[in-house]
Each structure stands twice: as C-alpha cells, then as structure tokens.
Amino acid sequence: MKLLKIAKREYLQRVKRKSFLIGTILGPVLMGVMILAPALILNRGGQRQTRLEIVDMTGGSIYGELKESLSDTLDDGRMMFDISPLEVSGRDEFEEIKGELNRRVGEGIIDGYLVIPSDITTEGKAVFYGKRVGDIKSIGRIKSELTHSVVSRRLSSEGMDYSVVKDLIEKVDLKTIQVEKGEEKESDFDFLYFSSFIFIMMLYMTILMWGIAVERSIIEEKNNRIIEVLLSSVKPFDLLGGKILGVGSVGLTQYAIWGVFAGALSAYGLSMGGTIAKFSAFSPVTIVFFIVYYLLGFLFYSTMFAGIGAICNTDREAQQLQTPVVMALAFTIIVPMIIIQNPDGTFATVVSMIPFFTPIVMFMRINILTPPAWQIALSILIMLGSIYIAGQVAAKIFRIGILMYGKRPDAREILKWIRRA
C-alpha cells in the first residue's frame, strides 16, 4: 500500500505541473514539425530564381534546348532559371575567363555556370560551378534536361527519334500490395517508413524523457534530504517501485491524451480519403503493442536510470553515467531503414531480442510485417526477465546509494554494494 501511496504522490505532483500540460500539447506539434519541416523547407527553399550562365562548347545548340526546356516558374510568376549563354571557342579560352566567372559567382552576380564540353555526347560529362551546390532541386532539374538533350543527340546519331523512344521506355507504375496471413493491404515504402518513424520517435522520446524524470526525482529528493524522511516510514523497495510506477503512469496519461487527439485526426483523415486516409489508418493491434512495448521499455530503462540517480549527487554526474544507456536507446532510431527493408531477416530478428533494443525494434517489426507469435512472446518474456534482473540490481544499489553523499562511488564500490545488499 505504501508503494501505491508513493506512486500516487509522484503521479499527482507531475500531472499538476504546467510543464506536463505544455509538453503534452507541444510534443505532437514538435514531432510533426520535425517530420514535415524538412519537406516544407525543401519545397519552399527552391522558391528563388537561379541565375545561370551556360558555357556551351558544342556550338550553342544544347544551350538553346536548355533555355526552352527549363521553363519552370516560381509562385510569383518569375522564371525559376534566368539563363544566358557565354560563347567560348574552346577549353583554352574558358580557362582564361574562368577566374572572372568565379569572381561573379563569389560576388553573387550569378548563382553559377554550367560548362558543356564539345565531347559531351560521347563522354557524357559536364561541370556545374556554383555557390549553392546543395540546391538539389535546381541542380536536379538542370541535370535532367541536360541528360535529355544528350540522349536525344545520341539516338539521332543512330537514326532514332527521341520522342518515340521516350514513349517506348516510359516507366511502369508499380503498385505494391502487402500480403500478410492471406490478407491483402495496399502499402508502400513511404507509408511503412513514416508510420514506423512516428511511432518509434514517440517510444524513444517518452521512454527517455520519463526514465530521466525518475533519475532526476531521486537526485532532487536526495539533495533536499527529503529521501531520508521518506525512508523513515517506507522501505527502499517501496520508494523505488512507487517512483517508477507513478512516473510511468504519467507517461500513460500523456499517451491517452495524445490518443484522443490522434483518434480525432484519424477520423478526419479517413473522411478525407486518398493519401490522408492511408496515413491515418492504424489497426487497434498496433496501438495495443505500442502500449505494451512502451511499458516494457519504460520499466527496463527507468530501473537503470533510478540506479544511476541513487549513485549520483548532481545532474552533471548523472549525465556522465547515463550516456551508455542513452546511446543504447539511440541505436534503435538509426536502424529503421535496415529493419524496413528486411523485417524478418537475421539482423532484425536478433536485434529485436536484445533487451536494450527490443521495445522499439520489435514494435517496428510488428508494424511493418508481423513476426511469428513465438518471437513476439519470446521478446516479451526476455523483457520481463530483464526488467526483473535490472530491478533487483537497481534495488540493491538504491538501498545503499540513496543515503551515500560526497564523492561518487567507483565501479568497484558499486559492486560491493550489490554483494552486500
């Protein structure tokens, strides 16, 4: 009962804070910004005119085709590319004026210049000089139209019409249907990647945030000597368990609030149909596994953070010790691409059975291609066993470390605590 009282105290203290309300509201907003901002910036970032000079050593014919094909317009109606020719007789003359061109690029008079050698049809090489070589949208358009011009010449030299060949080699629209347990579901890489990324980022952020909250709560009460008052009336294990249970419940409350908003948005998305509906449809099974692996991940990591909090006297000391734990959790957000391409492969299967990675990687596998039931059951058993072991170790460290002040103990002393407790 004392454990539940501690949990209730931790829970009410946190949900009444303004930071909880702000974090609950801003969390989904910030996550949406992190996901959508790069695409929006990429689209809006191309909304500027590119002033380009074309050094066409083929006689000017390719320049004429580029001038005609690069006719894209910006939102304000201006041409996306402001192109002008620069006639040179050959590479020697180009080398003489190259310094002047670089100066004009450096002073912002032009954004760049494209050098088209006379042998581009056979060698297939051209060079772009510019300040903004990371402008993939503009450079991609230039490369695409230059390629069309060169390929057209090659085909003409072989007696073929480029427009006819272009129609003949038109790409095939490949629709992907995921077949799982005999049922068909329309799916593609974009849907799998973004739906998985949203869920694993939520797992990563909440497990890390609430795990560190347990750690800081212990350090704060240790420094205020409140912990000594509490230990006079409750057992160390009840205190540790109450803190983890209370903070974990705060995380579930936050998920419940997010779930209500997500349900409303999903209903709206489904009513809109099309692509929005596809990205809004999540099965109840996915939500259930999401909560299960959040609880398993939080209990596993929060016990380790609690142990770190009991050892340390300041946040700075805790930051040094928690780095390996945070790195282990961070590993799971750098492997989604590998997991998505081969969710039932050896790498994904093995990694999803390692306790440090199981909560996020196994959930990712379930969201992409549900693994056999025995693998899911085994991962849950491994997590429960790992939570028990981590809890036992954390409890022994907590029992002694929570009343130790002064210099931070080294690894040898911590081992002595574990043996002695």
Backbone torsions as a table, in degrees:
resi	resn	phi	psi	omega
1	MET	NA	-37.4	179.6
2	LYS	-65.1	-32.7	176.5
3	LEU	-61.0	-42.7	-179.6
4	LEU	-68.0	-35.1	177.7
5	LYS	-64.9	-41.7	176.4
6	ILE	-62.4	-43.3	179.7
7	ALA	-61.7	-42.8	179.3
8	LYS	-62.9	-41.0	179.0
9	ARG	-62.5	-47.1	179.4
10	GLU	-61.8	-41.9	-176.9
11	TYR	-63.8	-51.2	-176.3
12	LEU	-66.4	-36.0	178.7
13	GLN	-59.8	-38.7	-173.7
14	ARG	-84.6	-40.8	-177.3
15	VAL	-72.1	-17.7	178.4
16	LYS	-85.3	-9.6	-178.8
17	ARG	-76.6	146.2	176.6
18	LYS	-63.9	-32.1	-178.8
19	SER	-62.1	-32.3	178.0
20	PHE	-66.1	-45.4	-179.5
21	LEU	-64.0	-43.8	-179.2
22	ILE	-65.2	-43.8	179.9
23	GLY	-64.4	-36.9	-179.5
24	THR	-67.4	-36.8	-179.9
25	ILE	-78.7	-44.2	-174.8
26	LEU	-78.3	-22.9	-177.7
27	GLY	-53.6	-58.7	179.6
28	PRO	-62.9	-33.2	-179.8
29	VAL	-64.8	-47.9	179.9
30	LEU	-63.8	-38.1	179.5
31	MET	-65.0	-40.7	177.6
32	GLY	-63.5	-39.2	178.6
33	VAL	-64.2	-41.9	-179.5
34	MET	-62.6	-34.5	-177.1
35	ILE	-82.5	-43.1	-172.6
36	LEU	-89.5	-26.2	-174.7
37	ALA	-57.7	-46.2	-179.6
38	PRO	-57.2	-41.1	-179.6
39	ALA	-68.1	-40.9	179.8
40	LEU	-66.2	-42.5	179.3
41	ILE	-63.7	-38.7	179.8
42	LEU	-62.5	-42.8	-179.2
43	ASN	-69.5	-45.9	-177.7
44	ARG	-73.4	-29.8	-178.8
45	GLY	-63.8	-23.4	180.0
46	GLY	-82.9	-1.4	-176.6
47	GLN	-82.3	57.9	172.6
48	ARG	-148.5	150.5	-175.8
49	GLN	-78.7	138.7	177.9
50	THR	-105.7	115.7	178.5
51	ARG	-91.0	120.5	-168.8
52	LEU	-134.0	136.4	172.4
53	GLU	-109.0	137.8	-177.0
54	ILE	-107.9	116.7	175.4
55	VAL	-95.8	92.2	-173.9
56	ASP	-99.8	105.6	-178.3
57	MET	-89.1	6.6	178.2
58	THR	-91.1	2.0	-178.8
59	GLY	108.5	0.1	175.7
60	GLY	98.6	-4.8	-176.5
61	SER	-69.7	-39.4	-179.7
62	ILE	-68.7	-36.3	176.4
63	TYR	-56.7	-44.6	-179.3
64	GLY	-59.8	-40.6	179.9
65	GLU	-69.2	-39.4	178.0
66	LEU	-65.5	-41.1	179.2
67	LYS	-57.8	-37.8	-178.6
68	GLU	-78.4	-39.7	-173.7
69	SER	-81.2	-32.2	179.7
70	LEU	-84.3	66.9	-175.0
71	SER	-106.6	19.0	180.0
72	ASP	-59.7	146.9	178.0
73	THR	-118.6	151.6	176.4
74	LEU	-84.3	172.9	-179.1
75	ASP	-61.4	-29.1	-179.6
76	ASP	-86.5	6.2	175.6
77	GLY	93.3	-12.1	179.1
78	ARG	-73.5	158.8	176.1
79	MET	-69.9	138.1	179.4
80	MET	-68.1	-34.0	-179.5
81	PHE	-118.8	126.2	173.7
82	ASP	-104.8	97.8	-169.9
83	ILE	-106.8	137.7	175.2
84	SER	-139.3	146.8	-177.3
85	PRO	-83.7	154.9	173.6
86	LEU	-134.4	106.9	-174.1
87	GLU	-81.7	130.4	173.8
88	VAL	-136.4	151.9	-176.7
89	SER	-84.2	-20.8	-177.9
90	GLY	177.9	-175.4	-175.1
91	ARG	-66.6	-31.9	-180.0
92	ASP	-64.4	-42.4	179.1
93	GLU	-67.4	-35.9	178.7
94	PHE	-62.2	-43.3	-179.0
95	GLU	-61.3	-30.5	-179.6
96	GLU	-70.6	-34.8	-176.4
97	ILE	-98.7	-1.3	-177.0
98	LYS	-60.9	-39.3	179.7
99	GLY	-62.0	-40.3	178.9
100	GLU	-64.8	-39.7	178.6
101	LEU	-64.6	-42.0	179.1
102	ASN	-63.2	-36.6	178.3
103	ARG	-63.6	-41.5	-179.2
104	ARG	-66.8	-35.1	175.7
105	VAL	-66.7	-44.6	-178.9
106	GLY	-61.9	-36.0	-179.4
107	GLU	-85.8	-0.4	176.6
108	GLY	79.9	11.2	178.4
109	ILE	-67.6	-40.3	173.1
110	ILE	-129.7	159.1	179.4
111	ASP	-87.5	-20.3	179.3
112	GLY	173.0	177.1	175.6
113	TYR	-143.6	145.5	-176.4
114	LEU	-109.7	124.7	-179.2
115	VAL	-102.5	117.1	179.6
116	ILE	-110.6	105.4	-177.7
117	PRO	-71.3	162.5	-177.8
118	SER	-67.4	-24.6	-178.1
119	ASP	-99.0	25.3	-175.8
120	ILE	-63.8	-29.5	-178.6
121	THR	-66.2	-36.4	-179.4
122	THR	-90.3	-39.3	-176.1
123	GLU	-87.8	-29.6	178.3
124	GLY	68.6	34.0	-178.5
125	LYS	-129.5	136.5	173.8
126	ALA	-140.1	165.5	-176.6
127	VAL	-130.7	133.3	175.5
128	PHE	-108.7	126.8	175.0
129	TYR	-110.0	129.1	179.9
130	GLY	-170.1	169.2	179.5
131	LYS	-84.9	-36.4	-176.3
132	ARG	-104.0	70.0	-179.5
133	VAL	-74.1	-9.3	176.6
134	GLY	-87.2	1.9	178.7
135	ASP	-79.0	80.8	-172.0
136	ILE	-67.0	-26.2	-179.0
137	LYS	-68.6	-49.3	-178.9
138	SER	-68.5	-46.0	-178.3
139	ILE	-66.1	-34.7	177.3
140	GLY	-63.3	-40.0	178.5
141	ARG	-66.2	-43.6	179.7
142	ILE	-61.9	-45.7	-179.2
143	LYS	-61.8	-41.3	-178.2
144	SER	-63.7	-48.1	-177.8
145	GLU	-70.7	-34.8	177.1
146	LEU	-64.8	-39.7	178.2
147	THR	-62.5	-43.0	178.5
148	HIS	-59.2	-42.5	-178.6
149	SER	-64.0	-44.4	-177.6
150	VAL	-68.2	-43.4	179.6
151	VAL	-63.2	-38.1	178.8
152	SER	-59.6	-40.9	179.1
153	ARG	-67.1	-40.9	179.6
154	ARG	-62.5	-42.4	-179.9
155	LEU	-67.7	-39.0	179.9
156	SER	-62.6	-38.3	179.6
157	SER	-65.6	-21.6	178.2
158	GLU	-98.8	8.7	176.5
159	GLY	81.2	21.6	-179.3
160	MET	-114.4	150.4	180.0
161	ASP	-91.2	124.4	-176.0
162	TYR	-61.8	-41.2	-177.6
163	SER	-63.6	-36.6	178.7
164	VAL	-68.4	-46.4	179.8
165	VAL	-62.9	-37.9	-179.9
166	LYS	-60.5	-42.0	177.5
167	ASP	-65.6	-36.1	-177.3
168	LEU	-69.7	-31.2	-177.1
169	ILE	-102.3	21.4	178.5
170	GLU	-57.7	136.5	-176.6
171	LYS	-64.1	151.3	176.8
172	VAL	-92.6	133.3	176.6
173	ASP	-81.7	104.3	-177.0
174	LEU	-93.7	112.4	178.0
175	LYS	-89.9	134.7	-177.9
176	THR	-107.6	131.7	177.5
177	ILE	-121.5	121.2	178.4
178	GLN	-85.1	124.4	178.2
179	VAL	-106.2	116.4	-178.4
180	GLU	-135.3	122.1	-178.5
181	LYS	54.3	40.4	176.0
182	GLY	81.1	-4.8	-178.8
183	GLU	-104.4	143.0	-178.9
184	GLU	-99.1	140.5	178.2
185	LYS	-145.4	125.4	179.7
186	GLU	-67.6	126.2	-177.2
187	SER	-155.7	156.5	176.6
188	ASP	-149.7	178.6	-175.3
189	PHE	-61.4	-43.5	-177.5
190	ASP	-58.5	-45.5	-178.6
191	PHE	-64.5	-46.9	-178.9
192	LEU	-61.8	-43.3	-176.1
193	TYR	-67.0	-50.5	-174.8
194	PHE	-70.7	-39.8	179.2
195	SER	-65.4	-40.2	178.6
196	SER	-68.1	-41.2	-177.4
197	PHE	-63.1	-41.3	179.6
198	ILE	-61.4	-47.1	-177.3
199	PHE	-66.8	-44.1	-176.5
200	ILE	-70.6	-30.3	175.5
201	MET	-67.5	-37.9	177.1
202	MET	-65.0	-43.0	177.9
203	LEU	-62.6	-47.2	-177.9
204	TYR	-60.2	-48.8	-175.1
205	MET	-67.9	-43.0	-176.1
206	THR	-74.4	-40.0	177.4
207	ILE	-61.3	-44.8	-179.4
208	LEU	-67.7	-45.1	-175.6
209	MET	-64.0	-48.6	-176.5
210	TRP	-78.4	-26.1	174.0
211	GLY	-65.1	-45.6	178.0
212	ILE	-67.6	-29.7	177.4
213	ALA	-61.9	-39.4	176.4
214	VAL	-61.8	-45.3	-179.2
215	GLU	-60.6	-47.7	-177.9
216	ARG	-68.0	-34.0	178.4
217	SER	-61.6	-41.7	-180.0
218	ILE	-67.1	-44.3	-179.6
219	ILE	-62.8	-42.3	-178.7
220	GLU	-62.9	-47.0	-178.4
221	GLU	-72.7	-26.7	176.0
222	LYS	-67.4	-44.0	179.7
223	ASN	-69.7	-33.2	179.2
224	ASN	-82.2	-0.7	-178.0
225	ARG	63.6	11.7	176.8
226	ILE	-66.7	-31.3	-177.0
227	ILE	-60.7	-33.3	-179.7
228	GLU	-68.1	-37.3	177.8
229	VAL	-65.5	-43.8	-178.9
230	LEU	-64.5	-40.2	-177.8
231	LEU	-69.8	-14.8	177.1
232	SER	-74.2	-15.7	-178.0
233	SER	-123.3	-14.6	179.0
234	VAL	-130.8	158.0	178.0
235	LYS	-77.0	151.5	178.9
236	PRO	-55.0	-39.8	-178.7
237	PHE	-64.7	-40.2	178.2
238	ASP	-63.9	-38.8	179.3
239	LEU	-65.0	-45.8	179.7
240	LEU	-64.4	-48.7	-179.3
241	GLY	-63.5	-38.6	179.3
242	GLY	-64.2	-41.1	178.9
243	LYS	-63.5	-45.5	-179.2
244	ILE	-65.9	-43.7	-179.9
245	LEU	-64.9	-41.8	-179.3
246	GLY	-65.5	-46.9	-179.2
247	VAL	-67.8	-38.8	177.4
248	GLY	-61.7	-36.5	178.0
249	SER	-66.6	-33.2	176.0
250	VAL	-62.5	-41.7	177.6
251	GLY	-61.8	-41.6	178.3
252	LEU	-65.0	-37.3	177.0
253	THR	-61.5	-42.1	178.6
254	GLN	-62.9	-42.0	177.5
255	TYR	-62.1	-38.8	-179.4
256	ALA	-62.6	-42.0	178.9
257	ILE	-65.5	-44.8	177.5
258	TRP	-61.9	-36.4	-179.0
259	GLY	-62.9	-38.5	178.7
260	VAL	-64.0	-46.0	178.2
261	PHE	-63.5	-42.2	-178.7
262	ALA	-65.5	-37.5	178.9
263	GLY	-63.5	-41.1	179.1
264	ALA	-66.1	-42.4	178.8
265	LEU	-66.4	-37.8	179.7
266	SER	-64.4	-43.3	179.0
267	ALA	-61.8	-40.5	178.0
268	TYR	-64.9	-43.1	-179.3
269	GLY	-62.8	-41.3	179.8
270	LEU	-64.9	-35.0	179.1
271	SER	-69.9	-24.4	179.8
272	MET	-77.3	-27.7	-179.5
273	GLY	73.7	-175.4	176.9
274	GLY	63.4	-143.3	-175.5
275	THR	-65.6	-37.6	-179.7
276	ILE	-61.4	-41.5	179.3
277	ALA	-63.8	-38.9	-179.3
278	LYS	-63.2	-39.5	-179.2
279	PHE	-82.0	-5.7	-178.5
280	SER	-101.7	-9.0	-173.2
281	ALA	-95.5	111.9	175.3
282	PHE	-125.4	138.2	-177.4
283	SER	-76.7	151.8	176.9
284	PRO	-58.3	-32.1	179.0
285	VAL	-60.8	-40.8	178.5
286	THR	-60.6	-44.3	-179.7
287	ILE	-63.9	-41.5	-179.8
288	VAL	-62.2	-47.2	179.5
289	PHE	-65.8	-32.4	177.7
290	PHE	-61.1	-46.1	179.6
291	ILE	-66.9	-41.9	-179.7
292	VAL	-59.3	-47.3	-176.5
293	TYR	-76.5	-23.0	171.8
294	TYR	-64.8	-47.6	-178.8
295	LEU	-61.4	-44.7	179.9
296	LEU	-63.2	-44.8	-179.5
297	GLY	-65.9	-42.6	-179.4
298	PHE	-64.4	-46.3	-178.9
299	LEU	-61.9	-40.5	-179.3
300	PHE	-66.3	-51.0	-176.0
301	TYR	-74.5	-35.4	-177.7
302	SER	-66.7	-31.7	176.4
303	THR	-64.7	-38.9	177.8
304	MET	-68.5	-41.6	177.5
305	PHE	-64.2	-35.5	178.7
306	ALA	-64.9	-41.6	176.7
307	GLY	-61.5	-41.9	178.0
308	ILE	-63.6	-41.5	179.4
309	GLY	-62.4	-36.2	-179.7
310	ALA	-69.5	-30.4	-178.5
311	ILE	-76.4	-37.7	-168.6
312	CYS	-93.0	159.3	177.7
313	ASN	-108.4	-19.5	-178.7
314	THR	-136.4	162.7	177.2
315	ASP	-63.0	-34.2	-178.8
316	ARG	-64.5	-43.0	176.7
317	GLU	-62.2	-40.3	-178.8
318	ALA	-65.7	-37.6	-179.7
319	GLN	-61.7	-36.4	179.4
320	GLN	-67.6	-42.3	-177.0
321	LEU	-75.7	-29.2	-174.7
322	GLN	-82.6	-7.9	-177.0
323	THR	-54.7	-48.2	179.4
324	PRO	-61.0	-36.5	179.6
325	VAL	-66.4	-44.6	179.7
326	VAL	-65.5	-38.1	178.8
327	MET	-63.9	-38.2	178.1
328	ALA	-63.0	-40.7	178.6
329	LEU	-70.2	-38.0	-179.0
330	ALA	-66.0	-27.0	179.3
331	PHE	-56.4	-33.4	-175.1
332	THR	-71.5	-15.8	179.7
333	ILE	-99.1	5.5	176.1
334	ILE	-110.5	3.6	-179.3
335	VAL	-114.0	7.1	-177.8
336	PRO	-56.8	-37.7	-177.6
337	MET	-61.3	-39.7	179.1
338	ILE	-68.5	-42.2	-177.3
339	ILE	-67.1	-41.1	-177.6
340	ILE	-63.6	-39.7	-177.4
341	GLN	-71.9	-28.7	-178.4
342	ASN	-146.5	71.6	-173.2
343	PRO	-68.3	-20.8	178.9
344	ASP	-109.6	18.5	179.4
345	GLY	-79.8	175.5	-176.9
346	THR	-62.7	-44.2	-178.1
347	PHE	-60.2	-49.7	-177.9
348	ALA	-63.3	-40.6	-178.5
349	THR	-65.4	-46.2	-177.9
350	VAL	-66.2	-47.6	-177.7
351	VAL	-62.3	-36.0	-178.6
352	SER	-71.5	-8.4	177.9
353	MET	-102.9	0.8	176.9
354	ILE	-90.8	121.2	-170.8
355	PRO	-51.1	-36.9	-178.3
356	PHE	-64.0	-28.0	-175.0
357	PHE	-110.4	-14.2	-173.2
358	THR	-54.5	-48.7	-173.7
359	PRO	-54.2	-41.4	-175.8
360	ILE	-90.4	-44.8	-175.2
361	VAL	-68.9	-42.6	179.4
362	MET	-66.1	-39.1	176.8
363	PHE	-62.9	-39.2	178.7
364	MET	-60.9	-42.1	178.5
365	ARG	-62.4	-41.4	-179.8
366	ILE	-63.7	-38.9	-178.7
367	ASN	-70.1	-31.0	-177.0
368	ILE	-87.6	-55.9	-178.3
369	LEU	-150.9	102.4	-172.7
370	THR	-53.8	120.1	179.5
371	PRO	-73.0	170.4	177.2
372	PRO	-55.3	149.6	-176.2
373	ALA	-59.3	-33.7	-177.9
374	TRP	-67.0	-30.5	178.4
375	GLN	-70.7	-39.6	177.7
376	ILE	-64.3	-45.9	-179.8
377	ALA	-62.6	-41.5	180.0
378	LEU	-63.8	-40.9	179.8
379	SER	-63.7	-37.5	179.1
380	ILE	-68.4	-40.8	177.7
381	LEU	-63.4	-42.3	177.8
382	ILE	-60.5	-42.2	179.8
383	MET	-65.9	-42.1	179.8
384	LEU	-63.1	-42.7	177.3
385	GLY	-63.7	-40.5	179.9
386	SER	-67.1	-38.9	178.1
387	ILE	-63.6	-39.8	179.9
388	TYR	-64.1	-46.5	-179.5
389	ILE	-64.9	-47.4	179.6
390	ALA	-61.9	-37.2	178.9
391	GLY	-66.1	-41.0	178.3
392	GLN	-62.8	-45.2	179.8
393	VAL	-65.4	-45.2	-179.2
394	ALA	-62.6	-38.3	-179.4
395	ALA	-64.6	-40.5	178.7
396	LYS	-66.1	-41.8	177.7
397	ILE	-66.0	-42.5	-177.5
398	PHE	-62.3	-41.2	-175.1
399	ARG	-59.0	-37.2	-178.4
400	ILE	-99.2	-42.9	-173.9
401	GLY	-66.1	-28.5	-174.7
402	ILE	-65.4	-22.2	179.9
403	LEU	-107.7	9.9	179.5
404	MET	-98.2	131.8	179.9
405	TYR	-125.2	171.7	178.6
406	GLY	92.1	-141.0	-175.9
407	LYS	-64.1	138.2	-179.6
408	ARG	-66.5	133.5	-178.5
409	PRO	-69.2	151.0	175.9
410	ASP	-89.4	179.1	-175.0
411	ALA	-60.9	-38.1	-178.8
412	ARG	-63.5	-41.5	-179.5
413	GLU	-68.5	-37.0	178.6
414	ILE	-64.1	-39.4	177.2
415	LEU	-61.7	-38.1	177.3
416	LYS	-62.6	-39.6	178.0
417	TRP	-59.9	-44.5	-176.3
418	ILE	-64.2	-40.6	-179.8
419	ARG	-70.0	-36.5	-174.4
420	ARG	-75.9	-33.1	-173.3
421	ALA	-72.8	NA	NA
